[in-house]
Structures are given as structure tokens and as C-alpha cells.
């Protein structure tokens, strides 16, 4: 399966490589996926895959209230031993 010309597996494989950039982007507070994508210079659709992977494994969590646009901001989760 391709995502905007790139193989989806390739995009997903990049998540561990992009994790540090995403966590750095969240140091100033919670951000939406489009804001994260802009901060790390990546396409929004690819950032969505990375953020969802990080959410699944406990690196980030969504904030309880969506923005006025209906998007949920994500925040970094403090992890012990990470």
C-alpha cells in the first residue's frame, strides 16, 4: 500500500527514528497532529501514523478536550527508564 508515493511500511518503520523529533516538538506543550507535522517538517498523513504508533506504545496521549477545529492535541507521556 502506498501513502502519497511512499510504501506504508516504510512510513511506519520510520516511527522510532522520528520519535525524538516528535517528543521535542511536544516539549512546549500539547500539539495537534498537523502542528506536530509542521514542527518536524513532515507530511501530516505520515505524522499521523507516527503519533498513533507512539500513542499505542505509551509515548504520547491525547488531551481530553479537542481544539475548536475538532482535533485532539497530543502530549508527551513521562516514561520511567526511557
HELIX and SHEET records of a PDB file:
HELIX    1   1 UNK A    8  UNK A   13  1                                   6    
HELIX    2   2 UNK A   15  UNK A   25  1                                  11    
HELIX    3   3 UNK A   33  UNK A   40  1                                   8    
HELIX    4   4 UNK A   44  UNK A   56  1                                  13    
SHEET    1   A 2 UNK A   2  UNK A   3  0                                        
SHEET    2   A 2 UNK A   6  UNK A   7 -1                                        
SHEET    1   B 2 UNK A  60  UNK A  66  0                                        
SHEET    2   B 2 UNK A  72  UNK A  76 -1                                        
END                                                                             
